[in-house]
Amino acid sequence: MIPVILLCLVLAALFLYQEGKENYVSAVIVKGLASLCFVVLGLICSPGSHPARLVVIGLVLGCVADVLLNLRMVFKEKGQLIFLVGILVFLSGHILYLAAVLPMSPNWILCFAVAAVLTTLLMIWLFKQISAKPAFKIFGVFYIGAIMLLNCVAFGNLFAAPSAFTGLFAAGAAFFLVSDVVLILNTFGPETRRSLRVTNISLYYIGQLLIALSLRFLV
């Protein structure tokens, strides 16, 4: 598992380098390989149960979405459409993550309520920081809402039944949420910063690796 994790991180760093040099075709290839690593890690760690299979498929969708999000830099004339499709694929992956852990939740109604409140507060704050077309804002509400719900369920499971699996999965979901908030701010905010891009990608790959690694401890 360790060589796969290290390879993923090295490829993610190489992706950032290629993207920074505006070598967008090679950047897409390297990013796809980096994302393939967390899929491989998920397959290695998976016990083969139904929840684990859902998470692995979610990882695969994340890998596909990663390629799509950077293809918008290669095919710039269709960049917005490719970006929206990529976000939709990511959303599908999050729904599968949620489907894997929601049955483990002892109080899913409370998780939904807390997620609704937190999503509302976060989106109110984000809309004050960014400028985006209505279509992107609508996608954003559903997308952030799904990730927030995933986090609430994941941390609810952790508090109810602490274990290596619930801990790693909750940490991965949290990294994912923060990563996407940074991505939104950097993409639709007043200024695009390289430091925010590095933060976004770093948190994202750590999050996906933690989610994949959590399967090693899923009973």
MARTORPA-661039 format. One record per residue: residue in three letters; residue number from 1; x, y, z of N, C-alpha, C in turn. Coordinates in nm, 4 decimals. Last residue first. Example, Ala and Ser with C-alpha at 12.3 -4.5 7.8 and 13.67 -1.06 7.14 Angstrom:
  aa   i     n_xx     n_yy     n_zz    ca_xx    ca_yy    ca_zz     c_xx     c_yy     c_zz
 ser   2   1.2850  -0.2250   0.7080   1.3670  -0.1060   0.7140   1.2900   0.0030   0.7870
 ala   1   1.3190  -0.5690   0.7800   1.2300  -0.4500   0.7800   1.3200  -0.3300   0.7800
end
This chain:
  aa   i     n_xx     n_yy     n_zz    ca_xx    ca_yy    ca_zz     c_xx     c_yy     c_zz
 val 219  -1.5042  -0.3662   0.8258  -1.5407  -0.5033   0.8637  -1.6580  -0.5500   0.7783
 leu 218  -1.2446  -0.1794   0.7017  -1.3894  -0.1995   0.6973  -1.4231  -0.3447   0.7245
 phe 217  -0.9817  -0.1270   0.6791  -1.0313  -0.1524   0.8158  -1.1831  -0.1684   0.8208
 arg 216  -0.9359  -0.0703   0.4185  -0.8508  -0.1740   0.4793  -0.9059  -0.2159   0.6149
 leu 215  -1.0843   0.1493   0.3651  -1.1421   0.0192   0.3302  -1.0624  -0.0962   0.3897
 ser 214  -0.9214   0.3663   0.4148  -1.0179   0.3277   0.5182  -1.0777   0.1890   0.4917
 leu 213  -0.7872   0.4139   0.1790  -0.7177   0.3398   0.2850  -0.8146   0.2917   0.3931
 ala 212  -0.9781   0.5715   0.0440  -0.9378   0.4401  -0.0102  -0.8743   0.3537   0.0988
 ile 211  -0.9804   0.7931   0.2136  -1.1038   0.7184   0.1895  -1.0708   0.5785   0.1375
 leu 210  -0.7126   0.8734   0.1910  -0.7664   0.8322   0.3212  -0.8942   0.7510   0.3055
 leu 209  -0.7023   0.9410  -0.0812  -0.6182   0.8324  -0.0299  -0.6688   0.7822   0.1050
 gln 208  -0.8793   1.1577  -0.0863  -0.9112   1.0359  -0.1604  -0.8290   0.9168  -0.1118
 gly 207  -0.7350   1.3405   0.0808  -0.8707   1.2965   0.1120  -0.9061   1.1658   0.0428
 ile 206  -0.4974   1.3776  -0.0590  -0.4929   1.3217   0.0764  -0.6301   1.2661   0.1141
 tyr 205  -0.6030   1.4965  -0.2882  -0.5415   1.3632  -0.2978  -0.5254   1.2986  -0.1602
 tyr 204  -0.7081   1.7399  -0.1756  -0.7917   1.6454  -0.2503  -0.7313   1.5060  -0.2513
 leu 203  -0.4913   1.8721  -0.0652  -0.5990   1.8256   0.0227  -0.6848   1.7203  -0.0468
 ser 202  -0.3492   1.9216  -0.3073  -0.2889   1.8463  -0.1961  -0.3960   1.7881  -0.1046
 ile 201  -0.5273   2.0784  -0.4582  -0.4849   1.9473  -0.5079  -0.4277   1.8610  -0.3951
 asn 200  -0.5539   2.3080  -0.2870  -0.6694   2.2318  -0.3353  -0.6295   2.0895  -0.3750
 thr 199  -0.2885   2.3981  -0.2649  -0.3633   2.3557  -0.1460  -0.4802   2.2673  -0.1850
 val 198  -0.2362   2.4672  -0.5297  -0.1542   2.3645  -0.4643  -0.2254   2.3096  -0.3413
 arg 197  -0.4269   2.6698  -0.5553  -0.4337   2.5509  -0.6412  -0.3539   2.4361  -0.5793
 leu 196  -0.3347   2.8569  -0.3735  -0.4643   2.7932  -0.3492  -0.4807   2.6676  -0.4343
 ser 195  -0.0983   2.9313  -0.4978  -0.0920   2.8694  -0.3655  -0.2230   2.7979  -0.3322
 arg 194  -0.1871   3.0583  -0.7273  -0.1175   2.9302  -0.7401  -0.1149   2.8569  -0.6068
 arg 193  -0.5049   3.2086  -0.7455  -0.3735   3.2026  -0.6822  -0.3133   3.0630  -0.6958
 thr 192  -0.7206   3.4267  -0.8993  -0.6706   3.2896  -0.9010  -0.5275   3.2871  -0.8472
 glu 191  -0.9616   3.6410  -0.7567  -0.8228   3.6229  -0.7996  -0.7837   3.4760  -0.7914
 pro 190  -1.2282   3.6385  -0.6839  -1.1765   3.7556  -0.7541  -1.0364   3.7369  -0.8107
 gly 189  -1.3475   3.2983  -0.7508  -1.3184   3.4152  -0.6686  -1.2585   3.5286  -0.7494
 phe 188  -1.3736   3.0686  -0.8914  -1.4767   3.1705  -0.9117  -1.4546   3.2957  -0.8276
 thr 187  -1.1436   2.9204  -0.8281  -1.1970   2.9196  -0.9645  -1.2905   3.0370  -0.9899
 asn 186  -1.0930   2.9565  -0.5590  -0.9861   2.9855  -0.6536  -1.0367   2.9954  -0.7971
 leu 185  -1.3328   2.8795  -0.4414  -1.2810   3.0141  -0.4182  -1.1766   3.0522  -0.5222
 ile 184  -1.3436   2.6125  -0.5299  -1.4484   2.7082  -0.5674  -1.3979   2.8510  -0.5522
 leu 183  -1.1145   2.5048  -0.4036  -1.1280   2.5031  -0.5501  -1.2301   2.6060  -0.5973
 val 182  -1.1823   2.5345  -0.1347  -1.0663   2.6070  -0.1876  -1.0740   2.6153  -0.3401
 val 181  -1.3949   2.3557  -0.1306  -1.4193   2.4961  -0.0959  -1.3057   2.5827  -0.1501
 asp 180  -1.2592   2.1201  -0.1892  -1.3546   2.1743  -0.2859  -1.3916   2.3187  -0.2562
 ser 179  -1.1005   2.0876   0.0409  -1.0390   2.0969  -0.0905  -1.1332   2.1617  -0.1912
 val 178  -1.2949   2.0551   0.2364  -1.2103   2.1744   0.2403  -1.1435   2.1966   0.1049
 leu 177  -1.3971   1.8036   0.1480  -1.4821   1.9223   0.1590  -1.3989   2.0499   0.1557
 phe 176  -1.1722   1.6350   0.1671  -1.2400   1.6535   0.0391  -1.3232   1.7817   0.0410
 phe 175  -1.1205   1.6387   0.4390  -1.0198   1.6910   0.3464  -1.0827   1.7231   0.2107
 ala 174  -1.3587   1.5070   0.5187  -1.3312   1.6453   0.5611  -1.2276   1.7110   0.4700
 ala 173  -1.3280   1.2524   0.4093  -1.4415   1.3355   0.3678  -1.4180   1.4821   0.4025
 gly 172  -1.1000   1.1685   0.5532  -1.0962   1.1820   0.4079  -1.2078   1.2702   0.3553
 ala 171  -1.2052   1.1602   0.8121  -1.0948   1.2509   0.7809  -1.0847   1.2751   0.6311
 ala 170  -1.3953   0.9571   0.7772  -1.4383   1.0922   0.8143  -1.3301   1.1945   0.7836
 phe 169  -1.2234   0.7413   0.7181  -1.3239   0.7837   0.6198  -1.3695   0.9267   0.6500
 leu 168  -1.0714   0.7196   0.9514  -1.0059   0.7504   0.8246  -1.1057   0.8022   0.7218
 gly 167  -1.2825   0.6611   1.1377  -1.1913   0.7741   1.1552  -1.1257   0.8161   1.0252
 thr 166  -1.4039   0.4305   1.0446  -1.4838   0.5530   1.0545  -1.3952   0.6764   1.0688
 phe 165  -1.1732   0.2534   1.0545  -1.2477   0.2818   0.9314  -1.3229   0.4133   0.9403
 ala 164  -1.0945   0.2528   1.3200  -0.9992   0.2981   1.2181  -1.0727   0.3332   1.0891
 ser 163  -1.3665   0.3891   1.5162  -1.2852   0.2787   1.4655  -1.1878   0.3357   1.3641
 pro 162  -1.6495   0.4701   1.7103  -1.5112   0.5019   1.6731  -1.4339   0.3779   1.6292
 ala 161  -1.9530   0.5132   1.6631  -1.8759   0.3882   1.6669  -1.7331   0.4153   1.6217
 ala 160  -2.0449   0.7755   1.6888  -2.1270   0.6647   1.7388  -2.0473   0.5363   1.7546
 phe 159  -1.8474   0.9307   1.5730  -1.8833   0.9559   1.7118  -1.9609   0.8388   1.7716
 leu 158  -1.8480   0.8179   1.3129  -1.7263   0.8166   1.3945  -1.7591   0.8363   1.5413
 asn 157  -2.1053   0.8714   1.2233  -2.0631   0.7327   1.2403  -1.9393   0.7223   1.3288
 gly 156  -2.0837   1.1491   1.2138  -2.1828   1.0874   1.3008  -2.1485   0.9420   1.3276
 phe 155  -1.8931   1.1748   1.0180  -1.8549   1.2101   1.1545  -1.9571   1.1585   1.2558
 ala 154  -2.0492   1.0785   0.8002  -1.9203   1.0168   0.8331  -1.8797   1.0482   0.9765
 val 153  -2.2672   1.2541   0.7991  -2.2895   1.1109   0.8218  -2.1598   1.0441   0.8661
 cys 152  -2.1316   1.4935   0.7468  -2.2142   1.4807   0.8678  -2.2401   1.3341   0.9015
 asn 151  -2.0087   1.4351   0.4998  -1.9279   1.4652   0.6181  -2.0077   1.4459   0.7467
 leu 150  -2.2338   1.4009   0.3363  -2.1387   1.2912   0.3526  -2.0545   1.3114   0.4779
 leu 149  -2.3366   1.6593   0.3528  -2.4134   1.5479   0.4081  -2.3228   1.4277   0.4316
 met 148  -2.1335   1.7934   0.2168  -2.1606   1.8263   0.3570  -2.2389   1.7140   0.4242
 ile 147  -2.1586   1.6812  -0.0364  -2.0346   1.6606   0.0387  -2.0552   1.6896   0.1869
 ala 146  -2.4166   1.7705  -0.1034  -2.3880   1.6263  -0.0984  -2.2620   1.5986  -0.0169
 gly 145  -2.3819   2.0497  -0.0959  -2.4793   1.9856  -0.0078  -2.4517   1.8366   0.0075
 ile 144  -2.2033   2.0868  -0.3020  -2.1581   2.1109  -0.1654  -2.2532   2.0465  -0.0652
 tyr 143  -2.3874   2.0131  -0.5105  -2.2589   1.9472  -0.4926  -2.2075   1.9629  -0.3500
 phe 142  -2.6053   2.1845  -0.4885  -2.6268   2.0400  -0.4788  -2.4955   1.9668  -0.4483
 val 141  -2.4677   2.4321  -0.5157  -2.5526   2.4056  -0.3997  -2.5717   2.2551  -0.3811
 gly 140  -2.3406   2.4076  -0.7670  -2.2630   2.4210  -0.6446  -2.3422   2.3881  -0.5201
 phe 139  -2.5458   2.4068  -0.9503  -2.4647   2.2857  -0.9350  -2.3915   2.2887  -0.8020
 ile 138  -2.6164   2.6766  -0.9067  -2.7135   2.5689  -0.8799  -2.6402   2.4363  -0.8598
 lys 137  -2.3829   2.8064  -0.9895  -2.4282   2.8219  -0.8519  -2.5269   2.7112  -0.8145
 phe 136  -2.3716   2.7365  -1.2572  -2.2646   2.6918  -1.1689  -2.3078   2.7015  -1.0227
 ala 135  -2.6012   2.8678  -1.3479  -2.5889   2.7217  -1.3629  -2.4829   2.6656  -1.2691
 pro 134  -2.5468   3.1444  -1.2977  -2.6500   3.0718  -1.2205  -2.6369   2.9202  -1.2284
 lys 133  -2.1893   3.2064  -1.2904  -2.3164   3.1993  -1.3603  -2.4165   3.1184  -1.2784
 ala 132  -2.0232   3.3798  -1.0193  -2.0398   3.2676  -1.1113  -2.1771   3.2733  -1.1768
 ser 131  -1.8054   3.4971  -0.7894  -1.8932   3.5447  -0.8959  -1.9022   3.4338  -1.0001
 ile 130  -1.7645   3.4798  -0.4274  -1.7417   3.4401  -0.5668  -1.8392   3.5086  -0.6610
 gln 129  -1.8295   3.5517  -0.1701  -1.6886   3.5545  -0.2075  -1.6654   3.5361  -0.3567
 lys 128  -2.0936   3.5171  -0.1286  -2.0418   3.6521  -0.1040  -1.8967   3.6662  -0.1518
 phe 127  -2.1208   3.2503  -0.1671  -2.1792   3.3387  -0.2683  -2.1357   3.4838  -0.2496
 leu 126  -2.0040   3.1527   0.0708  -1.9346   3.1366  -0.0570  -1.9881   3.2331  -0.1628
 trp 125  -2.2003   3.2169   0.2652  -2.0659   3.2749   0.2730  -1.9949   3.2678   0.1390
 ile 124  -2.4103   3.0600   0.1709  -2.4299   3.2051   0.1891  -2.2945   3.2749   0.1923
 met 123  -2.2928   2.8085   0.1879  -2.3224   2.8648   0.0567  -2.3482   3.0148   0.0648
 leu 122  -2.2701   2.7755   0.4675  -2.1502   2.7759   0.3836  -2.1774   2.8405   0.2484
 leu 121  -2.5401   2.7809   0.5486  -2.4460   2.8799   0.6001  -2.3222   2.8903   0.5112
 thr 120  -2.6378   2.5562   0.4064  -2.6956   2.6896   0.3876  -2.5985   2.7979   0.4320
 thr 119  -2.4817   2.3514   0.5151  -2.4741   2.3823   0.3719  -2.5264   2.5221   0.3438
 leu 118  -2.5674   2.3540   0.7812  -2.4291   2.3867   0.7500  -2.4112   2.4219   0.6021
 val 117  -2.8405   2.2764   0.7474  -2.8047   2.4040   0.8116  -2.6638   2.4465   0.7722
 ala 116  -2.8133   2.0262   0.6254  -2.8909   2.1321   0.5611  -2.8542   2.2688   0.6167
 ala 115  -2.6657   1.8826   0.8162  -2.6075   1.9091   0.6843  -2.6811   2.0222   0.6133
 val 114  -2.8517   1.8628   1.0225  -2.7282   1.9379   1.0445  -2.6645   1.9753   0.9107
 ala 113  -3.0423   1.7000   0.8909  -3.0787   1.8321   0.9424  -2.9552   1.9198   0.9608
 phe 112  -2.8984   1.4671   0.8343  -2.9575   1.5439   0.7252  -2.9886   1.6863   0.7701
 cys 111  -2.8364   1.3856   1.0964  -2.7290   1.4173   1.0025  -2.7814   1.5018   0.8866
 leu 110  -3.0898   1.3284   1.1973  -3.0137   1.4384   1.2552  -2.9016   1.4817   1.1613
 ile 109  -3.1404   1.1050   1.0366  -3.2290   1.2218   1.0289  -3.1579   1.3448   1.0842
 trp 108  -2.9571   0.9116   1.1078  -2.9384   0.9792   0.9800  -3.0276   1.1028   0.9663
 asn 107  -2.8338   0.7715   1.3397  -2.9279   0.8832   1.3463  -2.9145   0.9680   1.2205
 pro 106  -2.6551   0.5702   1.2890  -2.7589   0.5434   1.3889  -2.8635   0.6548   1.3959
 ser 105  -2.5332   0.4660   0.9758  -2.5658   0.5808   1.0603  -2.6766   0.5469   1.1599
 met 104  -2.4888   0.2718   0.7951  -2.4196   0.2565   0.9229  -2.4594   0.3644   1.0225
 pro 103  -2.6142   0.3548   0.5625  -2.6758   0.2469   0.6400  -2.6111   0.2228   0.7756
 leu 102  -2.4196   0.5526   0.4762  -2.5476   0.5936   0.5359  -2.6154   0.4805   0.6130
 val 101  -2.1978   0.4510   0.3451  -2.1878   0.4743   0.4898  -2.3206   0.5124   0.5556
 ala 100  -2.2687   0.4094   0.0761  -2.1893   0.3082   0.1468  -2.1963   0.3257   0.2979
 ala  99  -2.3988   0.6350  -0.0045  -2.4759   0.5104  -0.0023  -2.4026   0.4016   0.0748
 leu  98  -2.1799   0.8097  -0.0010  -2.2891   0.8268   0.0960  -2.3710   0.6991   0.1085
 tyr  97  -2.0361   0.7147  -0.2180  -1.9754   0.7155  -0.0855  -2.0838   0.7209   0.0217
 leu  96  -2.2318   0.7696  -0.4124  -2.1952   0.6309  -0.3847  -2.1242   0.6184  -0.2501
 ile  95  -2.2291   1.0461  -0.4034  -2.3542   0.9764  -0.3724  -2.3266   0.8294  -0.3407
 his  94  -1.9717   1.0956  -0.4927  -2.0073   1.1273  -0.3542  -2.1359   1.0570  -0.3123
 gly  93  -1.9989   1.0187  -0.7613  -1.9081   0.9465  -0.6726  -1.9393   0.9707  -0.5264
 ser  92  -2.1753   1.2135  -0.8504  -2.2160   1.0725  -0.8537  -2.1277   0.9881  -0.7621
 leu  91  -2.0113   1.4372  -0.8252  -2.1319   1.4268  -0.7430  -2.1802   1.2821  -0.7363
 phe  90  -1.8250   1.3832  -1.0276  -1.7814   1.3878  -0.8874  -1.9006   1.3701  -0.7936
 val  89  -1.9993   1.4135  -1.2441  -1.9374   1.2821  -1.2191  -1.8871   1.2742  -1.0753
 leu  88  -2.0540   1.6862  -1.2175  -2.1641   1.5893  -1.2097  -2.1104   1.4489  -1.1807
 ile  87  -1.8020   1.7948  -1.2613  -1.8642   1.8129  -1.1302  -1.9781   1.7123  -1.1107
 gly  86  -1.7748   1.7221  -1.5330  -1.6821   1.6714  -1.4322  -1.7388   1.6816  -1.2913
 val  85  -1.9766   1.8756  -1.6457  -1.9856   1.7289  -1.6535  -1.8945   1.6654  -1.5491
 leu  84  -1.8717   2.1302  -1.5941  -1.9992   2.0907  -1.5337  -2.0174   1.9386  -1.5363
 phe  83  -1.6367   2.1198  -1.7505  -1.6281   2.1425  -1.6066  -1.7563   2.0956  -1.5374
 ile  82  -1.7417   2.0928  -2.0068  -1.6597   1.9844  -1.9522  -1.6498   1.9967  -1.8007
 leu  81  -1.8668   2.3438  -2.0251  -1.9457   2.2202  -2.0329  -1.8696   2.1035  -1.9723
 gln  80  -1.6469   2.5165  -2.0081  -1.7532   2.5237  -1.9075  -1.8367   2.3961  -1.9057
 gly  79  -1.4843   2.4422  -2.2361  -1.4372   2.4307  -2.0990  -1.5469   2.4285  -1.9956
 lys  78  -1.4863   2.4412  -2.5033  -1.5933   2.3663  -2.4372  -1.5642   2.3515  -2.2875
 glu  77  -1.2617   2.5815  -2.5628  -1.3878   2.6291  -2.6206  -1.5083   2.5581  -2.5607
 lys  76  -1.0525   2.4390  -2.4478  -1.1014   2.5584  -2.3791  -1.2344   2.6092  -2.4340
 phe  75  -0.9398   2.1643  -2.4030  -1.0452   2.2041  -2.4970  -1.1175   2.3257  -2.4399
 val  74  -0.7569   2.1832  -2.1924  -0.7116   2.1395  -2.3249  -0.8104   2.1839  -2.4316
 met  73  -0.8992   2.2558  -1.9745  -0.7850   2.3404  -2.0085  -0.7284   2.3042  -2.1460
 arg  72  -1.0792   2.0566  -1.9522  -1.1325   2.1889  -1.9866  -1.0204   2.2853  -2.0221
 leu  71  -0.9394   1.8457  -1.8579  -0.9591   1.8516  -2.0029  -1.0148   1.9863  -2.0453
 asn  70  -0.9626   1.8668  -1.5867  -0.8446   1.9260  -1.6495  -0.8508   1.9255  -1.8012
 leu  69  -1.2070   1.7467  -1.5399  -1.1859   1.8831  -1.4919  -1.0637   1.9477  -1.5556
 leu  68  -1.1641   1.4878  -1.6478  -1.2572   1.5802  -1.7114  -1.2305   1.7251  -1.6690
 val  67  -0.9869   1.3757  -1.4620  -0.9446   1.3945  -1.6014  -1.0338   1.4968  -1.6702
 asp  66  -1.1531   1.3741  -1.2366  -1.0255   1.4448  -1.2342  -0.9775   1.4751  -1.3763
 ala  65  -1.3582   1.2019  -1.3134  -1.3875   1.3447  -1.2964  -1.2594   1.4271  -1.2952
 val  64  -1.2222   0.9573  -1.3037  -1.2769   1.0063  -1.4312  -1.3009   1.1569  -1.4242
 cys  63  -1.1698   0.9477  -1.0271  -1.0598   0.9441  -1.1231  -1.1048   0.9995  -1.2582
 gly  62  -1.4292   0.9395  -0.9265  -1.3417   1.0508  -0.8926  -1.2252   1.0609  -0.9888
 leu  61  -1.5094   0.6923  -1.0226  -1.5751   0.8122  -1.0739  -1.4934   0.9372  -1.0423
 val  60  -1.3407   0.5348  -0.8613  -1.3273   0.5309  -1.0075  -1.3904   0.6553  -1.0701
 leu  59  -1.4477   0.5920  -0.6098  -1.3089   0.6287  -0.6399  -1.2846   0.6317  -0.7912
 gly  58  -1.6998   0.4738  -0.6414  -1.6890   0.6174  -0.6176  -1.5488   0.6691  -0.6472
 ile  57  -1.6197   0.2111  -0.6551  -1.6802   0.2716  -0.7744  -1.6773   0.4241  -0.7632
 val  56  -1.5309   0.1891  -0.3893  -1.4361   0.1711  -0.5000  -1.4917   0.2317  -0.6286
 val  55  -1.7725   0.2233  -0.2501  -1.6640   0.3207  -0.2327  -1.5645   0.3108  -0.3483
 leu  54  -1.9107  -0.0056  -0.3329  -1.9650   0.1272  -0.3622  -1.8564   0.2345  -0.3524
 arg  53  -1.7477  -0.2032  -0.2249  -1.7608  -0.1934  -0.3706  -1.8157  -0.0573  -0.4110
 ala  52  -1.7911  -0.1588   0.0465  -1.6574  -0.1376  -0.0093  -1.6643  -0.1237  -0.1606
 pro  51  -2.0620  -0.2329   0.0770  -2.0204  -0.0935   0.0994  -1.8838  -0.0634   0.0379
 his  50  -2.0321  -0.5170   0.0037  -2.1129  -0.4238  -0.0753  -2.0747  -0.2776  -0.0500
 ser  49  -1.6866  -0.6342   0.0302  -1.8252  -0.6221   0.0746  -1.8989  -0.5196  -0.0111
 gly  48  -1.4178  -0.6455  -0.0273  -1.5116  -0.7061  -0.1216  -1.6566  -0.7002  -0.0807
 pro  47  -1.2346  -0.5112   0.1162  -1.2647  -0.6479   0.1620  -1.3652  -0.7178   0.0707
 ser  46  -0.9863  -0.3094  -0.0384  -1.1272  -0.3482  -0.0312  -1.1461  -0.4911   0.0184
 cys  45  -0.7218  -0.2460  -0.0801  -0.7718  -0.2440   0.0578  -0.9135  -0.3004   0.0717
 ile  44  -0.6920  -0.2633  -0.3566  -0.6039  -0.3420  -0.2697  -0.6645  -0.3556  -0.1297
 leu  43  -0.8817  -0.0780  -0.4407  -0.8967  -0.2191  -0.4792  -0.8120  -0.3090  -0.3900
 gly  42  -0.7705   0.1563  -0.3343  -0.9026   0.1108  -0.2909  -0.9256  -0.0354  -0.3225
 leu  41  -0.5345   0.1677  -0.4831  -0.5280   0.1523  -0.3374  -0.6611   0.1022  -0.2824
 val  40  -0.6425   0.2105  -0.7373  -0.5676   0.0869  -0.7104  -0.5592   0.0613  -0.5603
 val  39  -0.7437   0.4671  -0.6902  -0.8350   0.3582  -0.7282  -0.7694   0.2235  -0.6989
 phe  38  -0.5161   0.6090  -0.6399  -0.6082   0.5892  -0.5270  -0.7165   0.4872  -0.5603
 cys  37  -0.3972   0.5833  -0.8989  -0.3317   0.5259  -0.7812  -0.4287   0.5086  -0.6649
 leu  36  -0.5507   0.7319  -1.0674  -0.5578   0.5860  -1.0809  -0.4949   0.5177  -0.9597
 ser  35  -0.4590   0.9821  -1.0031  -0.5910   0.9418  -0.9540  -0.6109   0.7912  -0.9656
 ala  34  -0.2154   0.9764  -1.1382  -0.2177   0.9991  -0.9936  -0.3498   0.9509  -0.9345
 leu  33  -0.3058   0.9429  -1.4005  -0.2251   0.8374  -1.3391  -0.2243   0.8516  -1.1870
 gly  32  -0.4384   1.1876  -1.4371  -0.5121   1.0625  -1.4487  -0.4387   0.9470  -1.3835
 lys  31  -0.2210   1.3601  -1.4130  -0.3274   1.3648  -1.3127  -0.4111   1.2368  -1.3161
 val  30  -0.0782   1.2919  -1.6439  -0.0178   1.2677  -1.5124  -0.1242   1.2675  -1.4031
 ile  29  -0.2638   1.3757  -1.8392  -0.2168   1.2367  -1.8338  -0.1621   1.2036  -1.6954
 val  28  -0.2890   1.6488  -1.7858  -0.4068   1.5617  -1.7789  -0.3650   1.4165  -1.7632
 ala  27  -0.0262   1.7321  -1.8348  -0.0832   1.7475  -1.7008  -0.2050   1.6568  -1.6834
 ser  26   0.0028   1.6943  -2.1059   0.0792   1.6067  -2.0168   0.0256   1.6142  -1.8736
 val  25  -0.1772   1.9041  -2.1762  -0.1992   1.7658  -2.2201  -0.1250   1.6682  -2.1293
 tyr  24  -0.0715   2.1406  -2.0611  -0.2009   2.0889  -2.0179  -0.2279   1.9446  -2.0613
 asn  23   0.1613   2.2944  -1.9497   0.1668   2.1748  -2.0350   0.0405   2.0930  -2.0080
 glu  22   0.1918   2.5101  -1.7843   0.0884   2.5166  -1.8884   0.1048   2.4067  -1.9931
 lys  21   0.3436   2.4860  -1.5665   0.4159   2.5173  -1.6889   0.3224   2.5287  -1.8098
 gly  20   0.1491   2.4047  -1.3887   0.2104   2.5353  -1.3691   0.2879   2.5815  -1.4911
 glu  19   0.1091   2.1472  -1.4841   0.0020   2.2453  -1.4987   0.0572   2.3868  -1.4834
 gln  18   0.3501   2.0308  -1.4072   0.3137   2.0376  -1.5484   0.2054   2.1412  -1.5728
 tyr  17   0.3306   2.0589  -1.1239   0.4427   2.1179  -1.1978   0.4069   2.1362  -1.3442
 leu  16   0.1025   1.9110  -1.0689   0.1046   2.0536  -1.0360   0.2167   2.1249  -1.1112
 phe  15   0.1981   1.6576  -1.1513   0.0846   1.7212  -1.2182   0.0835   1.8720  -1.1936
 leu  14   0.3925   1.6125  -0.9619   0.4341   1.6287  -1.1008   0.3226   1.6931  -1.1828
 ala  13   0.2274   1.5803  -0.7390   0.3230   1.6916  -0.7416   0.3699   1.7193  -0.8841
 ala  12   0.0967   1.3485  -0.8198   0.0178   1.4699  -0.7950   0.1079   1.5927  -0.7973
 leu  11   0.3115   1.1715  -0.8267   0.2434   1.2054  -0.9521   0.1583   1.3314  -0.9363
 val  10   0.3646   1.1608  -0.5514   0.4677   1.2077  -0.6444   0.4046   1.2512  -0.7764
 leu   9   0.1255   1.0532  -0.4547   0.1672   1.1867  -0.4117   0.2734   1.2452  -0.5044
 cys   8   0.1260   0.8004  -0.5806   0.0153   0.8939  -0.6005   0.0583   1.0365  -0.5677
 leu   7   0.3556   0.6876  -0.4713   0.3495   0.7131  -0.6155   0.2402   0.8136  -0.6474
 leu   6   0.2750   0.6616  -0.2042   0.3870   0.7499  -0.2382   0.3858   0.7853  -0.3860
 ile   5   0.0673   0.4736  -0.2366   0.0404   0.6051  -0.1776   0.1501   0.7044  -0.2160
 val   4   0.2093   0.2575  -0.3407   0.0997   0.3161  -0.4186   0.0695   0.4569  -0.3683
 pro   3   0.3897   0.1960  -0.1301   0.4406   0.2410  -0.2611   0.3324   0.3076  -0.3470
 ile   2   0.1959   0.1234   0.0752   0.2792   0.2433   0.0882   0.3369   0.2887  -0.0461
 met   1   0.0814  -0.1212   0.0000   0.0000   0.0000   0.0000   0.0853   0.1270   0.0000
end
